[in-house]
Amino acid sequence: MLTRNKIDRTLQALVDRIIPADDYPSGWQVGVGDFIERILATDLKSSEPLVEAGLNLLQQESHARHGGTDFPDLPLAAQDALIEDLLNLGATRAPQHKEDRREA
């Protein structure tokens, strides 16, 4: 299981890949992490275990693919590739809508 520090580091790295710094600050720099923390403590409290589980799985996959290296310590290109692979894997495993199953 991830420690609070590793969850925070992994979440920060993920947020900063989704909203990277360019001419403007990164998502983490403008407070996306604070927003996520607040919303998971209030309106989406029941989703906090799911978020932590997702971050834990991201970290596990990083370790498996990159010799035990934590996700935040990967080069940015490797972080992007891992995120893309996991998103593509999730898309192939997503349940189909009822209408889609009839056509399949």
C-alpha positions as CSV (number, residue, x, y, z in Angstrom):
1,M,0.0,0.0,0.0
2,L,1.2,3.5,-0.7
3,T,2.1,5.9,2.1
4,R,0.3,9.3,2.1
5,N,3.5,10.9,0.8
6,K,3.7,8.5,-2.1
7,I,0.0,9.0,-2.9
8,D,0.6,12.8,-2.9
9,R,3.7,12.5,-5.1
10,T,2.0,10.1,-7.5
11,L,-1.1,12.3,-7.7
12,Q,1.1,15.4,-8.3
13,A,3.0,13.7,-11.1
14,L,-0.2,12.5,-12.7
15,V,-1.9,16.0,-12.5
16,D,1.2,17.6,-14.0
17,R,1.2,15.2,-17.0
18,I,-2.5,16.0,-17.6
19,I,-2.0,19.7,-17.2
20,P,1.7,20.3,-17.7
21,A,3.4,23.6,-17.3
22,D,4.0,25.5,-20.5
23,D,3.6,29.3,-20.8
24,Y,1.4,28.9,-17.7
25,P,1.8,27.0,-14.4
26,S,1.1,23.3,-14.2
27,G,-2.1,21.9,-12.8
28,W,-0.5,21.2,-9.4
29,Q,1.0,24.7,-9.3
30,V,-2.4,26.3,-9.7
31,G,-4.1,24.3,-7.0
32,V,-5.6,21.2,-8.7
33,G,-4.2,19.1,-5.9
34,D,-5.9,21.2,-3.3
35,F,-9.1,21.0,-5.2
36,I,-8.9,17.2,-5.4
37,E,-8.1,16.9,-1.7
38,R,-11.0,19.1,-0.8
39,I,-13.6,17.4,-3.0
40,L,-12.4,13.9,-1.8
41,A,-12.9,15.1,1.8
42,T,-16.4,16.4,1.1
43,D,-18.6,15.8,-1.9
44,L,-16.8,12.7,-3.2
45,K,-15.6,11.2,0.1
46,S,-16.9,7.8,-1.0
47,S,-14.6,8.0,-4.1
48,E,-11.4,8.5,-2.1
49,P,-10.6,4.8,-1.8
50,L,-11.1,4.4,-5.6
51,V,-8.7,7.3,-6.2
52,E,-6.1,5.8,-3.8
53,A,-6.5,2.4,-5.4
54,G,-6.0,3.9,-8.9
55,L,-2.9,5.7,-7.8
56,N,-1.6,2.5,-6.1
57,L,-2.2,0.6,-9.4
58,L,-0.4,3.2,-11.4
59,Q,2.5,2.9,-9.0
60,Q,2.5,-0.9,-9.2
61,E,2.5,-0.8,-12.9
62,S,5.4,1.7,-12.9
63,H,7.4,-0.6,-10.7
64,A,6.6,-3.6,-12.9
65,R,7.6,-1.9,-16.1
66,H,10.5,0.2,-14.9
67,G,12.5,-1.9,-12.4
68,G,10.9,-0.7,-9.2
69,T,11.0,3.0,-10.2
70,D,8.2,5.1,-8.7
71,F,5.9,6.8,-11.2
72,P,6.9,10.4,-10.2
73,D,10.6,9.4,-10.8
74,L,10.1,8.2,-14.3
75,P,11.1,10.4,-17.2
76,L,8.2,12.4,-18.5
77,A,8.0,10.5,-21.7
78,A,7.8,7.2,-19.8
79,Q,5.0,8.7,-17.6
80,D,3.1,9.7,-20.6
81,A,3.5,6.2,-22.3
82,L,2.4,4.5,-19.1
83,I,-0.7,6.7,-18.8
84,E,-1.6,6.2,-22.4
85,D,-1.2,2.4,-22.1
86,L,-3.4,2.2,-19.1
87,L,-6.0,4.4,-20.7
88,N,-6.0,2.2,-23.8
89,L,-6.3,-0.9,-21.6
90,G,-9.2,0.6,-19.7
91,A,-11.0,1.5,-23.0
92,T,-10.7,-2.1,-24.2
93,R,-12.0,-3.5,-20.8
94,A,-14.8,-0.9,-20.5
95,P,-18.3,-2.5,-20.4
96,Q,-20.3,-2.1,-23.5
97,H,-23.6,-0.4,-23.5
98,K,-26.6,-2.7,-23.9
99,E,-27.1,-1.5,-27.5
100,D,-23.5,-2.2,-28.3
101,R,-23.7,-5.8,-27.1
102,R,-26.6,-6.6,-29.4
103,E,-24.6,-5.5,-32.4
104,A,-21.5,-7.4,-31.4
